[in-house]
Every structure is written in C-alpha cells, then in structure tokens.
Amino acid sequence: MSSRDDRTFIGWAAFGAALAALFLGIFAVAQTGGTSESAAGAGGSGESADVSVIDIDLGSMRFNPPHIMAPPGRVQLNVTNTDSQVHNLKILGTGTSDLQPGQSELVDLGVLDVGVYDFDCDIPGHAQAGMVGELHILIGAVPGPLTGTANGYDHFHGFENWAAMEASMDDVAWRFVEEEKSEFGGQLLEPTILADGTKEFNLTAEIVDWEVEPGQIVQAWTYNGTVPGPHIHLELGDKARFVLDNQLPVGTSIHWHGVDIVNAQDGVPPYTQPQIQPGETWVYEFEA
C-alpha cells in the first residue's frame, strides 16, 4: 500500500472514531432527562435513590395544582410565587420562606410513605381564603398533579391498595355486629300500644356526646340519644302516634320524607305547623 493510501485510511478511521464518540455523548445526555431523578451512590452506600420533583405555583389565593401526587420515596417541591403578593408553602413542619413575587424555592420533604399530607400558606388569612392543598403519596403515582386515577389508589385514602381498604371496612362492619348493641344507633324502637291499637312512639330531639371512634367525641344532634336515630317499624294500615320532645337549643320538627300522609302532619314549618320550640312537645298522628 502506498503512503498516500495509508494516509487516506488513517483519515477515515479517525473520522469514524470521532463520529462514534459524538453519538455516545449525545446518547449519554439523552439518558439524564425526566422529573423522577436517580442519584447513584447516595450517602456513599452505592444504592440508588429516586427523587420525585413536583412543580407548584403560588397564585391568587390558591395553589396550582392544589392536589398533587408522587410515589413513596423522596419528594421535593419546586415552589414558585407567580402572584403579585407574598405567599409561602408549609408542609410537615417545613416549607418555603415568604416568597416575593417571582421567587422560587425547592423544598425537600425527605422520604415519605403512603398517605395524604396537607399543606397551606400560613400567612394570616391566606389558608382561610383557599390556599390549602394535599400531597397524595400513592403506589405507582407519576409525580405531578393528582389525576384522579393513579392506578385507582387515590380512591383508597392512604391505604396501599384496594384489599387493605376493604379489610379495614370489613373490620368496622363486623364491629357493628359483634359488639354490644347499646353502643350503636339504629336500634328498633318498641311502641306503646294504646287502647284503640294505635302504636305510640316517644322521640326526644337532643344533643349528646357521641364517640365516633375510640377517643374522638363529638356533639351529636340526635333522636333518643343515638346515631343514627332509632329504627321505627310500621305495617301498612297501622295507626301511628309520635310524641316529639324538643330538648334542642333551637326550634325543630319532623318531616316524614317520602311518606304519603295528610298535609297537616307533614312537619314543614311554617306551612303545616309552627316550629316546636325548645322544651315543647308536639304530636304527629297518621295512618301508615
């Protein structure tokens, strides 16, 4: 081979090597995009840690988007104030500083498990005006706005999957069956049978302390002190008499929704009767 041929071959070989290097460089850059980042060797352990980064804008008394999601793991919020006044974002004891219009901050929330985490703007009056939101950590979620699907897991209120949610619902349902019925409402109310066969039921409208779950007490507005109120059973053609004692702090009545009765007994103040004032009683009578 002549020296000229040698130079031609070497030139083409060098061009091919440079082209291959350029292709590899472009390929490597293309592999680094996306909003779910991987950091190799985190903490020197050699393990990879996925980071979900979610963009949130602080707008006119609202977050955009107000409901966001990410999979379990490390989560960061990229917060930008796009409004003309100062706002912030507070979540899990951390958050941004008070951001001036146009300012941005990155909030690192660390590693989060499945659940729902509330956030708001704690500048006085802003949360009350609507600057509140929720971060949903869901199995299989794609970081970003809450889509309403997220593989269906957003419907499970923090449970890992549908099976876990159903198991919890079953536990509550069986507790109603197995525990002492005196702790629950909806029990059959036995009537007093009057001389003419009329079934008389006594009802008291009152406020009671009601334990909705262990340790959580609420002020419940009840009939006969239970939630739900008593169960009343009548046969077609029964004569019924209801004596309502109002122990509430306001006027009340009973509207027999869906029951075909005479208008005067329908319980719709001020049209069919006056309000039953606190401490007063009222009698309803009709045929079922």
Backbone as CSV, one residue per row, in Angstrom:
resi,resn,N_x,N_y,N_z,CA_x,CA_y,CA_z,C_x,C_y,C_z
1,MET,0.860,-1.205,0.000,0.000,0.000,0.000,0.886,1.242,0.000
2,SER,0.532,2.247,-0.833,1.332,3.463,-0.929,1.154,4.321,0.305
3,SER,2.037,5.279,0.502,1.923,6.184,1.649,0.666,7.030,1.544
4,ARG,0.241,7.320,0.276,-0.992,8.101,0.099,-2.194,7.297,0.566
5,ASP,-2.230,5.993,0.224,-3.328,5.135,0.674,-3.342,5.019,2.180
6,ASP,-2.132,4.928,2.797,-2.058,4.851,4.263,-2.681,6.085,4.901
7,ARG,-2.372,7.263,4.347,-2.907,8.487,4.929,-4.425,8.551,4.780
8,THR,-4.934,8.071,3.628,-6.396,8.066,3.415,-7.091,7.156,4.408
9,PHE,-6.539,5.963,4.627,-7.140,5.010,5.568,-7.139,5.560,6.995
10,ILE,-5.992,6.154,7.398,-5.890,6.712,8.754,-6.895,7.846,8.935
11,GLY,-7.089,8.679,7.881,-8.033,9.788,7.976,-9.457,9.308,8.171
12,TRP,-9.864,8.291,7.382,-11.225,7.755,7.524,-11.417,7.086,8.883
13,ALA,-10.404,6.412,9.385,-10.505,5.771,10.703,-10.686,6.808,11.801
14,ALA,-9.957,7.906,11.715,-10.081,8.964,12.722,-11.462,9.597,12.668
15,PHE,-11.988,9.785,11.425,-13.331,10.365,11.289,-14.386,9.448,11.904
16,GLY,-14.228,8.126,11.667,-15.182,7.168,12.239,-15.134,7.167,13.751
17,ALA,-13.958,7.244,14.327,-13.838,7.261,15.794,-14.479,8.513,16.379
18,ALA,-14.282,9.651,15.730,-14.874,10.901,16.221,-16.392,10.850,16.145
19,LEU,-16.928,10.269,15.041,-18.380,10.161,14.897,-18.968,9.267,15.980
20,ALA,-18.294,8.150,16.280,-18.767,7.245,17.333,-18.758,7.935,18.690
21,ALA,-17.731,8.703,18.974,-17.648,9.415,20.256,-18.773,10.436,20.378
22,LEU,-19.073,11.142,19.252,-20.155,12.122,19.272,-21.491,11.441,19.556
23,PHE,-21.748,10.275,18.919,-23.002,9.540,19.132,-23.135,9.100,20.586
24,LEU,-22.064,8.586,21.162,-22.109,8.148,22.559,-22.371,9.317,23.493
25,GLY,-21.803,10.470,23.184,-22.023,11.641,24.029,-23.469,12.094,24.001
26,ILE,-24.068,12.110,22.791,-25.479,12.501,22.678,-26.364,11.510,23.393
27,PHE,-26.080,10.212,23.258,-26.880,9.165,23.907,-26.825,9.303,25.431
28,ALA,-25.646,9.607,25.962,-25.495,9.743,27.417,-26.286,10.931,27.935
29,VAL,-26.274,12.062,27.195,-27.028,13.233,27.615,-28.519,12.943,27.592
30,ALA,-28.970,12.210,26.561,-30.400,11.914,26.435,-30.912,11.069,27.573
31,GLN,-30.061,10.270,28.192,-30.493,9.391,29.270,-30.667,10.096,30.603
32,THR,-30.315,11.394,30.721,-30.342,12.079,32.018,-31.597,12.905,32.228
33,GLY,-32.610,12.930,31.321,-33.791,13.769,31.465,-34.817,13.162,32.385
34,GLY,-35.978,13.921,32.651,-37.089,13.401,33.444,-37.233,14.114,34.764
35,THR,-38.425,13.928,35.423,-38.693,14.562,36.702,-38.523,13.627,37.877
36,SER,-38.300,12.335,37.603,-38.002,11.393,38.671,-36.540,11.028,38.543
37,GLU,-35.695,11.622,39.411,-34.255,11.523,39.270,-33.703,10.366,40.081
38,SER,-32.573,9.790,39.622,-31.871,8.749,40.360,-30.485,9.247,40.710
39,ALA,-30.126,9.134,41.982,-28.806,9.554,42.446,-28.034,8.320,42.858
40,ALA,-27.001,7.951,42.084,-26.218,6.763,42.394,-25.267,7.057,43.534
41,GLY,-25.062,6.051,44.367,-24.111,6.193,45.451,-24.562,7.141,46.521
42,ALA,-25.877,7.239,46.766,-26.377,8.150,47.792,-25.804,7.792,49.140
43,GLY,-25.218,8.803,49.791,-24.648,8.573,51.104,-23.454,7.648,51.083
44,GLY,-22.875,7.455,49.887,-21.705,6.597,49.815,-22.035,5.126,49.899
45,SER,-23.322,4.758,49.844,-23.686,3.359,50.008,-23.680,2.614,48.694
46,GLY,-23.660,3.356,47.570,-23.710,2.702,46.284,-25.120,2.390,45.841
47,GLU,-26.155,2.705,46.662,-27.534,2.442,46.299,-28.093,3.637,45.533
48,SER,-29.184,3.406,44.771,-29.832,4.497,44.051,-31.057,4.952,44.812
49,ALA,-31.326,6.266,44.789,-32.481,6.826,45.492,-33.292,7.647,44.503
50,ASP,-34.578,7.294,44.270,-35.439,8.040,43.366,-35.953,9.292,44.059
51,VAL,-35.941,10.404,43.342,-36.429,11.675,43.863,-37.555,12.159,42.958
52,SER,-38.728,12.380,43.527,-39.857,12.932,42.779,-39.882,14.438,42.976
53,VAL,-39.808,15.192,41.889,-39.831,16.656,41.935,-41.152,17.138,41.338
54,ILE,-41.898,17.917,42.113,-43.212,18.396,41.677,-43.211,19.918,41.666
55,ASP,-43.660,20.509,40.568,-43.750,21.966,40.447,-45.083,22.463,40.993
56,ILE,-45.043,23.493,41.832,-46.251,24.124,42.367,-46.113,25.636,42.242
57,ASP,-47.145,26.278,41.708,-47.188,27.735,41.632,-48.078,28.282,42.740
58,LEU,-47.668,29.407,43.318,-48.476,30.121,44.304,-49.186,31.242,43.573
59,GLY,-50.505,31.055,43.346,-51.266,32.022,42.566,-52.121,32.912,43.431
60,SER,-53.218,33.357,42.879,-54.122,34.269,43.578,-54.934,33.496,44.605
61,MET,-54.410,33.409,45.814,-55.031,32.709,46.937,-55.340,31.246,46.611
62,ARG,-54.456,30.614,45.836,-54.615,29.194,45.581,-53.276,28.609,45.149
63,PHE,-53.145,27.303,45.341,-52.001,26.566,44.829,-52.370,25.993,43.466
64,ASN,-51.417,25.966,42.568,-51.648,25.391,41.252,-50.523,24.409,40.911
65,PRO,-50.834,23.105,40.962,-52.127,22.478,41.276,-52.310,22.347,42.790
66,PRO,-53.557,22.328,43.272,-53.783,22.203,44.715,-53.653,20.776,45.230
67,HIS,-53.834,19.794,44.351,-53.750,18.387,44.741,-52.685,17.720,43.877
68,ILE,-51.655,17.202,44.531,-50.517,16.639,43.814,-50.252,15.224,44.306
69,MET,-49.437,14.479,43.551,-49.160,13.096,43.939,-47.736,12.717,43.572
70,ALA,-47.256,11.685,44.256,-45.936,11.130,43.999,-45.913,9.712,44.554
71,PRO,-45.011,8.868,44.072,-44.881,7.532,44.657,-44.126,7.606,45.977
72,PRO,-44.201,6.568,46.809,-43.422,6.558,48.051,-41.937,6.753,47.752
73,GLY,-41.269,7.501,48.613,-39.854,7.783,48.423,-39.555,9.240,48.706
74,ARG,-38.416,9.689,48.236,-38.005,11.069,48.477,-38.784,12.015,47.569
75,VAL,-39.298,13.097,48.154,-40.135,14.048,47.413,-39.597,15.461,47.610
76,GLN,-39.522,16.209,46.519,-39.149,17.615,46.564,-40.220,18.442,45.857
77,LEU,-40.496,19.619,46.402,-41.461,20.534,45.805,-40.730,21.758,45.274
78,ASN,-40.895,22.031,43.995,-40.305,23.212,43.369,-41.374,24.301,43.343
79,VAL,-41.281,25.247,44.278,-42.354,26.204,44.536,-41.993,27.569,43.950
80,THR,-42.910,28.137,43.152,-42.707,29.451,42.533,-43.901,30.351,42.828
81,ASN,-43.628,31.568,43.279,-44.692,32.538,43.531,-44.976,33.305,42.242
82,THR,-46.112,32.993,41.610,-46.499,33.656,40.362,-47.503,34.783,40.596
83,ASP,-47.792,35.069,41.865,-48.774,36.104,42.194,-48.075,37.448,42.381
84,SER,-48.860,38.477,42.631,-48.311,39.822,42.842,-48.114,40.144,44.316
85,GLN,-48.436,39.197,45.224,-48.222,39.412,46.649,-47.436,38.250,47.243
86,VAL,-46.993,38.424,48.477,-46.139,37.436,49.137,-46.959,36.216,49.550
87,HIS,-46.411,35.012,49.317,-47.019,33.757,49.740,-45.920,32.819,50.223
88,ASN,-46.344,31.711,50.859,-45.410,30.640,51.195,-46.131,29.310,51.092
89,LEU,-45.398,28.245,51.289,-45.978,26.897,51.340,-45.391,26.191,52.541
90,LYS,-46.261,25.691,53.434,-45.827,24.993,54.638,-46.405,23.580,54.640
91,ILE,-45.546,22.609,54.945,-45.956,21.212,54.961,-45.026,20.418,55.866
92,LEU,-45.600,19.569,56.707,-44.832,18.650,57.555,-43.766,19.370,58.376
93,GLY,-44.093,20.542,58.887,-43.156,21.269,59.730,-42.045,21.969,58.989
94,THR,-42.090,21.975,57.673,-41.074,22.656,56.877,-41.787,23.441,55.785
95,GLY,-41.033,23.929,54.805,-41.644,24.675,53.714,-40.757,25.794,53.235
96,THR,-41.334,26.681,52.460,-40.571,27.792,51.908,-40.531,28.953,52.893
97,SER,-39.684,29.909,52.593,-39.754,31.202,53.270,-40.901,31.990,52.640
98,ASP,-41.142,33.194,53.127,-42.138,34.050,52.485,-41.578,34.511,51.144
99,LEU,-42.175,34.019,50.057,-41.639,34.269,48.720,-42.215,35.551,48.130
100,GLN,-41.325,36.423,47.661,-41.740,37.611,46.936,-42.213,37.208,45.535
101,PRO,-43.004,38.039,44.871,-43.432,37.722,43.510,-42.250,37.361,42.614
102,GLY,-42.364,36.215,41.936,-41.314,35.757,41.035,-40.264,34.871,41.671
103,GLN,-40.207,34.806,42.996,-39.207,33.986,43.669,-39.591,32.509,43.664
104,SER,-38.571,31.643,43.726,-38.764,30.194,43.776,-37.897,29.595,44.864
105,GLU,-38.342,28.465,45.429,-37.541,27.690,46.374,-37.840,26.208,46.183
106,LEU,-36.841,25.389,46.451,-37.001,23.937,46.406,-37.127,23.423,47.831
107,VAL,-38.210,22.709,48.115,-38.471,22.167,49.450,-38.250,20.662,49.412
108,ASP,-37.305,20.175,50.208,-37.017,18.741,50.284,-37.790,18.146,51.457
109,LEU,-38.725,17.243,51.171,-39.561,16.640,52.213,-38.998,15.333,52.734
110,GLY,-37.878,14.900,52.189,-37.320,13.626,52.625,-38.122,12.462,52.064
111,VAL,-38.004,11.320,52.713,-38.671,10.097,52.257,-40.055,10.007,52.890
112,LEU,-41.090,9.863,52.073,-42.475,9.810,52.539,-43.101,8.467,52.211
113,ASP,-43.913,7.966,53.147,-44.666,6.732,52.946,-46.049,7.050,52.386
114,VAL,-46.784,5.999,52.015,-48.150,6.151,51.510,-49.003,6.927,52.512
115,GLY,-49.737,7.898,52.035,-50.584,8.709,52.905,-50.967,10.007,52.223
116,VAL,-51.717,10.838,52.934,-52.136,12.149,52.438,-51.580,13.205,53.381
117,TYR,-50.869,14.186,52.834,-50.192,15.208,53.621,-50.733,16.584,53.218
118,ASP,-51.256,17.311,54.208,-51.829,18.631,53.946,-50.736,19.691,53.862
119,PHE,-50.957,20.693,53.021,-50.082,21.867,53.010,-50.933,23.124,52.851
120,ASP,-50.361,24.255,53.272,-51.088,25.517,53.164,-50.112,26.674,53.138
121,CYS,-50.667,27.880,52.981,-49.909,29.120,53.132,-50.254,29.671,54.504
122,ASP,-49.237,29.844,55.371,-49.547,30.237,56.751,-49.498,31.743,56.982
123,ILE,-49.432,32.526,55.904,-49.599,33.967,56.066,-51.041,34.223,56.495
124,PRO,-51.259,35.021,57.562,-52.608,35.179,58.122,-53.675,35.454,57.070
125,GLY,-54.719,34.629,57.100,-55.861,34.799,56.215,-55.772,34.073,54.892
126,HIS,-54.570,33.644,54.500,-54.426,33.047,53.173,-55.023,31.642,53.108
127,ALA,-54.769,30.814,54.128,-55.359,29.470,54.130,-56.878,29.555,54.183
128,GLN,-57.387,30.477,54.994,-58.836,30.639,55.110,-59.454,31.092,53.788
129,ALA,-58.662,31.773,52.966,-59.154,32.243,51.669,-59.049,31.176,50.592
130,GLY,-58.463,30.017,50.927,-58.413,28.922,49.958,-57.040,28.403,49.615
131,MET,-55.973,28.955,50.232,-54.629,28.465,49.914,-54.304,27.228,50.738
132,VAL,-54.913,26.128,50.368,-54.685,24.837,51.003,-54.558,23.792,49.902
133,GLY,-53.908,22.681,50.233,-53.746,21.610,49.256,-53.377,20.309,49.915
134,GLU,-53.234,19.274,49.102,-52.914,17.941,49.603,-51.873,17.283,48.710
135,LEU,-50.917,16.628,49.366,-49.943,15.788,48.681,-50.320,14.339,48.939
136,HIS,-50.637,13.598,47.877,-51.013,12.191,47.986,-49.810,11.330,47.605
137,ILE,-49.354,10.503,48.543,-48.294,9.546,48.250,-48.969,8.216,47.950
138,LEU,-48.884,7.781,46.682,-49.640,6.636,46.191,-48.723,5.665,45.461
139,ILE,-48.964,4.384,45.641,-48.217,3.373,44.909,-48.445,3.566,43.414
140,GLY,-47.370,3.647,42.648,-47.480,3.754,41.202,-47.791,5.130,40.669
141,ALA,-47.838,6.153,41.530,-48.185,7.501,41.071,-47.060,8.094,40.230
142,VAL,-47.438,8.914,39.261,-46.483,9.687,38.469,-46.404,11.080,39.078
143,PRO,-45.210,11.572,39.450,-45.101,12.869,40.125,-45.768,13.985,39.330
144,GLY,-46.635,14.748,40.013,-47.318,15.848,39.359,-48.709,16.043,39.908
145,PRO,-49.607,16.653,39.128,-50.983,16.867,39.591,-51.691,15.546,39.858
146,LEU,-52.558,15.531,40.862,-53.366,14.347,41.143,-54.361,14.176,40.009
147,THR,-54.291,13.028,39.342,-55.095,12.829,38.137,-56.477,12.293,38.426
148,GLY,-56.709,11.703,39.629,-57.990,11.087,39.920,-58.016,9.623,39.578
149,THR,-56.937,9.135,38.934,-56.857,7.701,38.636,-55.688,7.102,39.383
150,ALA,-54.477,7.477,39.007,-53.273,6.998,39.704,-53.377,5.519,40.020
151,ASN,-53.708,4.739,38.982,-53.907,3.300,39.154,-55.019,2.991,40.134
152,GLY,-55.906,3.964,40.390,-57.026,3.735,41.294,-56.701,3.957,42.748
153,TYR,-55.440,4.151,43.113,-55.075,4.175,44.522,-55.501,5.454,45.222
154,ASP,-55.735,6.538,44.489,-56.145,7.765,45.162,-57.534,7.642,45.773
155,HIS,-58.302,6.646,45.366,-59.621,6.443,45.944,-59.555,5.722,47.282
156,PHE,-58.364,5.313,47.714,-58.256,4.457,48.888,-57.772,5.205,50.118
157,HIS,-57.713,6.548,50.053,-57.478,7.388,51.228,-56.262,6.945,52.028
158,GLY,-55.151,6.689,51.328,-53.910,6.365,52.014,-53.641,4.891,52.186
159,PHE,-54.636,4.019,51.944,-54.364,2.587,52.004,-53.516,2.197,50.800
160,GLU,-52.698,1.166,50.977,-51.763,0.792,49.922,-52.478,0.250,48.694
161,ASN,-53.584,-0.449,48.884,-54.323,-0.994,47.751,-55.768,-1.253,48.160
162,TRP,-56.568,-1.712,47.192,-57.994,-1.918,47.453,-58.226,-2.985,48.505
163,ALA,-57.345,-4.016,48.542,-57.534,-5.094,49.513,-57.386,-4.577,50.942
164,ALA,-56.404,-3.685,51.165,-56.206,-3.123,52.506,-57.389,-2.257,52.906
165,MET,-57.930,-1.484,51.956,-59.083,-0.646,52.265,-60.303,-1.502,52.593
166,GLU,-60.534,-2.568,51.805,-61.689,-3.430,52.063,-61.568,-4.145,53.402
167,ALA,-60.345,-4.550,53.769,-60.152,-5.213,55.059,-60.517,-4.279,56.203
168,SER,-60.133,-3.000,56.084,-60.478,-2.033,57.121,-61.985,-1.825,57.189
169,MET,-62.646,-1.745,56.033,-64.096,-1.578,56.009,-64.795,-2.783,56.629
170,ASP,-64.276,-3.985,56.351,-64.863,-5.197,56.939,-64.739,-5.187,58.455
171,ASP,-63.591,-4.714,58.957,-63.397,-4.660,60.412,-64.466,-3.788,61.065
172,VAL,-64.740,-2.633,60.459,-65.748,-1.731,61.013,-67.135,-2.357,60.935
173,ALA,-67.439,-3.005,59.799,-68.760,-3.607,59.624,-69.003,-4.727,60.630
174,TRP,-67.996,-5.587,60.859,-68.168,-6.693,61.805,-68.218,-6.196,63.238
175,ARG,-67.558,-5.043,63.513,-67.626,-4.494,64.867,-69.058,-4.124,65.210
176,PHE,-69.808,-3.627,64.213,-71.211,-3.278,64.441,-72.022,-4.511,64.839
177,VAL,-71.712,-5.658,64.236,-72.457,-6.889,64.509,-72.061,-7.500,65.839
178,GLU,-70.757,-7.489,66.158,-70.242,-8.272,67.269,-70.280,-7.548,68.607
179,GLU,-70.192,-6.219,68.624,-70.131,-5.514,69.896,-71.529,-5.292,70.470
180,GLU,-71.578,-4.855,71.712,-72.856,-4.624,72.383,-73.672,-3.581,71.631
181,LYS,-74.913,-3.910,71.343,-75.750,-3.033,70.545,-76.090,-1.718,71.242
182,SER,-75.947,-1.674,72.551,-76.256,-0.430,73.256,-75.309,0.694,72.849
183,GLU,-74.187,0.356,72.215,-73.224,1.365,71.809,-73.543,1.956,70.441
184,PHE,-74.563,1.428,69.768,-74.836,1.836,68.406,-76.251,2.363,68.262
185,GLY,-76.456,3.189,67.229,-77.793,3.658,66.912,-78.494,2.701,65.970
186,GLY,-79.639,3.165,65.468,-80.377,2.356,64.520,-81.091,1.161,65.115
187,GLN,-81.307,1.167,66.427,-81.967,0.030,67.075,-83.489,0.172,66.999
188,LEU,-84.173,-0.975,66.969,-85.630,-0.988,66.855,-86.267,-0.340,68.082
189,LEU,-87.148,0.625,67.851,-87.868,1.304,68.926,-89.236,0.646,69.093
190,GLU,-89.455,0.048,70.241,-90.729,-0.628,70.502,-91.794,0.403,70.875
191,PRO,-92.995,0.298,70.301,-94.058,1.258,70.609,-94.852,0.862,71.849
192,THR,-95.577,1.828,72.375,-96.624,1.553,73.363,-97.934,1.369,72.600
193,ILE,-98.645,0.272,72.843,-99.898,0.013,72.139,-101.049,0.620,72.936
194,LEU,-101.714,1.598,72.362,-102.831,2.263,73.033,-104.107,1.416,72.921
195,ALA,-105.156,1.835,73.643,-106.392,1.047,73.737,-107.027,0.793,72.377
196,ASP,-106.910,1.751,71.461,-107.528,1.572,70.143,-106.588,0.907,69.139
197,GLY,-105.438,0.419,69.630,-104.480,-0.257,68.755,-103.428,0.651,68.152
198,THR,-103.536,1.945,68.413,-102.535,2.881,67.891,-101.162,2.585,68.484
199,LYS,-100.141,2.629,67.619,-98.763,2.438,68.075,-98.162,3.809,68.387
200,GLU,-97.802,4.017,69.652,-97.268,5.306,70.080,-95.760,5.201,70.297
201,PHE,-95.036,6.142,69.692,-93.580,6.186,69.812,-93.188,7.515,70.450
202,ASN,-92.275,7.458,71.412,-91.768,8.666,72.070,-90.372,8.982,71.544
203,LEU,-90.212,10.191,71.045,-88.937,10.636,70.488,-88.478,11.893,71.206
204,THR,-87.183,11.946,71.517,-86.585,13.136,72.120,-85.476,13.642,71.212
205,ALA,-85.591,14.894,70.776,-84.525,15.529,70.000,-83.560,16.169,70.989
206,GLU,-82.294,15.725,70.978,-81.338,16.195,71.984,-79.912,16.111,71.455
207,ILE,-79.030,16.882,72.085,-77.602,16.854,71.772,-76.902,15.990,72.814
208,VAL,-76.075,15.048,72.349,-75.344,14.179,73.269,-73.885,14.107,72.842
209,ASP,-73.028,13.709,73.793,-71.639,13.390,73.461,-71.620,12.005,72.828
210,TRP,-71.084,11.915,71.600,-71.108,10.647,70.872,-69.687,10.297,70.425
211,GLU,-69.248,9.103,70.778,-67.900,8.653,70.427,-67.929,8.036,69.033
212,VAL,-67.423,8.769,68.047,-67.454,8.282,66.672,-66.354,7.267,66.404
213,GLU,-65.281,7.328,67.169,-64.230,6.323,67.162,-63.514,6.446,68.495
214,PRO,-62.751,5.424,68.889,-62.152,5.463,70.225,-61.413,6.767,70.500
215,GLY,-61.870,7.471,71.539,-61.215,8.700,71.963,-61.671,9.956,71.251
216,GLN,-62.503,9.838,70.201,-62.956,11.025,69.478,-64.433,11.261,69.776
217,ILE,-64.707,12.314,70.547,-66.058,12.638,70.982,-66.568,13.851,70.209
218,VAL,-67.799,13.767,69.701,-68.411,14.901,69.008,-69.748,15.221,69.659
219,GLN,-70.232,16.432,69.426,-71.563,16.833,69.864,-72.547,16.436,68.766
220,ALA,-73.337,15.393,69.018,-74.245,14.866,68.002,-75.679,15.313,68.266
221,TRP,-76.367,15.752,67.225,-77.784,16.116,67.304,-78.576,14.855,66.980
222,THR,-79.334,14.354,67.929,-79.877,13.005,67.821,-81.376,12.946,68.100
223,TYR,-81.955,11.815,67.738,-83.236,11.370,68.274,-82.943,10.252,69.268
224,ASN,-83.421,10.433,70.482,-83.265,9.452,71.563,-81.804,9.126,71.866
225,GLY,-80.918,10.084,71.608,-79.541,9.982,72.069,-78.642,9.040,71.324
226,THR,-79.023,8.602,70.103,-78.156,7.687,69.357,-77.943,8.175,67.931
227,VAL,-76.834,7.695,67.337,-76.505,7.988,65.941,-76.308,6.665,65.201
228,PRO,-77.111,6.361,64.165,-78.301,7.110,63.769,-79.419,6.947,64.789
229,GLY,-80.545,7.610,64.557,-81.679,7.519,65.478,-82.310,6.138,65.462
230,PRO,-83.352,5.942,66.264,-83.971,4.621,66.373,-84.654,4.191,65.075
231,HIS,-84.777,2.873,64.924,-85.475,2.286,63.785,-86.941,2.101,64.160
232,ILE,-87.843,2.610,63.329,-89.282,2.528,63.591,-89.926,1.658,62.517
233,HIS,-90.640,0.625,62.954,-91.262,-0.306,62.009,-92.781,-0.217,62.108
234,LEU,-93.428,-0.005,60.959,-94.891,0.033,60.878,-95.359,-0.854,59.733
235,GLU,-96.510,-1.464,59.918,-97.152,-2.210,58.848,-98.151,-1.299,58.135
236,LEU,-98.410,-1.593,56.869,-99.379,-0.816,56.113,-100.739,-0.864,56.812
237,GLY,-101.303,0.308,57.071,-102.590,0.396,57.742,-102.499,0.638,59.234
238,ASP,-101.287,0.552,59.817,-101.123,0.833,61.249,-101.461,2.288,61.546
239,LYS,-102.127,2.498,62.688,-102.309,3.850,63.203,-101.093,4.189,64.059
240,ALA,-100.450,5.322,63.765,-99.216,5.690,64.460,-99.363,7.043,65.135
241,ARG,-98.734,7.148,66.301,-98.723,8.408,67.058,-97.293,8.640,67.533
242,PHE,-96.741,9.810,67.209,-95.372,10.144,67.582,-95.387,11.375,68.485
243,VAL,-94.817,11.241,69.674,-94.716,12.353,70.613,-93.268,12.832,70.600
244,LEU,-93.042,14.021,70.071,-91.689,14.572,69.954,-91.441,15.593,71.052
245,ASP,-90.421,15.346,71.863,-89.994,16.253,72.932,-88.727,16.966,72.459
246,ASN,-88.787,18.276,72.306,-87.649,19.030,71.791,-86.752,19.518,72.927
247,GLN,-85.584,18.887,73.078,-84.585,19.314,74.058,-83.385,19.973,73.376
248,LEU,-83.566,20.380,72.138,-82.517,21.100,71.419,-82.536,22.578,71.809
249,PRO,-81.467,23.314,71.519,-81.457,24.754,71.824,-82.173,25.592,70.770
250,VAL,-82.717,24.955,69.729,-83.417,25.673,68.659,-84.725,24.955,68.351
251,GLY,-85.600,25.627,67.585,-86.838,25.001,67.162,-86.587,23.868,66.188
252,THR,-87.534,22.919,66.120,-87.360,21.771,65.242,-88.715,21.245,64.805
253,SER,-88.713,20.169,64.022,-89.922,19.466,63.593,-89.476,18.140,62.992
254,ILE,-90.419,17.285,62.636,-90.109,16.054,61.902,-90.839,16.101,60.570
255,HIS,-90.091,16.024,59.492,-90.684,15.909,58.161,-90.595,14.450,57.734
256,TRP,-91.716,13.853,57.437,-91.772,12.424,57.109,-91.502,12.235,55.616
257,HIS,-90.265,12.372,55.274,-89.859,12.395,53.870,-90.227,11.084,53.172
258,GLY,-90.971,11.198,52.073,-91.325,10.021,51.289,-92.519,9.253,51.801
259,VAL,-93.127,9.686,52.914,-94.292,9.003,53.477,-95.552,9.736,53.019
260,ASP,-96.507,8.975,52.465,-97.745,9.558,51.954,-98.724,9.755,53.106
261,ILE,-98.775,10.984,53.635,-99.650,11.296,54.768,-100.392,12.594,54.490
262,VAL,-101.356,12.897,55.348,-102.104,14.145,55.174,-101.168,15.329,55.382
263,ASN,-101.460,16.412,54.682,-100.568,17.567,54.679,-100.340,18.144,56.072
264,ALA,-101.363,18.129,56.919,-101.259,18.739,58.249,-100.233,18.042,59.133
265,GLN,-99.866,16.798,58.793,-98.916,16.045,59.615,-97.529,15.963,58.970
266,ASP,-97.300,16.737,57.908,-96.076,16.583,57.115,-94.846,17.220,57.741
267,GLY,-95.014,18.047,58.775,-93.868,18.575,59.510,-93.011,19.561,58.757
268,VAL,-93.640,20.556,58.107,-92.875,21.546,57.344,-93.231,22.948,57.836
269,PRO,-92.565,23.447,58.900,-92.817,24.819,59.360,-92.391,25.813,58.272
270,PRO,-93.086,26.916,58.098,-94.280,27.364,58.834,-95.572,26.976,58.130
271,TYR,-95.507,26.072,57.144,-96.675,25.800,56.307,-97.670,24.843,56.962
272,THR,-97.185,23.748,57.522,-98.107,22.759,58.098,-98.156,22.813,59.615
273,GLN,-97.242,23.530,60.228,-97.193,23.637,61.689,-96.203,24.722,62.070
274,PRO,-96.247,25.205,63.309,-95.194,26.115,63.789,-93.954,25.311,64.189
275,GLN,-92.846,26.008,64.374,-91.658,25.364,64.927,-91.962,24.857,66.334
276,ILE,-91.441,23.675,66.656,-91.542,23.157,68.023,-90.396,23.786,68.805
277,GLN,-90.697,24.678,69.718,-89.669,25.434,70.420,-88.971,24.573,71.480
278,PRO,-87.761,24.978,71.898,-87.048,24.228,72.943,-87.917,24.023,74.178
279,GLY,-87.988,22.777,74.661,-88.781,22.443,75.835,-90.219,22.083,75.529
280,GLU,-90.665,22.275,74.288,-92.036,21.953,73.918,-92.141,20.536,73.351
281,THR,-93.378,20.019,73.303,-93.650,18.729,72.659,-94.674,18.938,71.550
282,TRP,-94.682,17.992,70.624,-95.625,18.042,69.513,-96.030,16.614,69.177
283,VAL,-97.276,16.431,68.770,-97.780,15.096,68.457,-98.123,15.011,66.971
284,TYR,-97.592,13.968,66.325,-97.947,13.651,64.943,-98.786,12.374,64.953
285,GLU,-99.865,12.369,64.187,-100.718,11.184,64.100,-101.121,10.946,62.646
286,PHE,-100.944,9.720,62.191,-101.364,9.385,60.828,-101.456,7.866,60.686
287,GLU,-102.021,7.440,59.585,-102.138,6.011,59.286,-101.092,5.634,58.251
288,ALA,-100.340,4.594,58.543,-99.251,4.177,57.649,-99.805,3.625,56.339
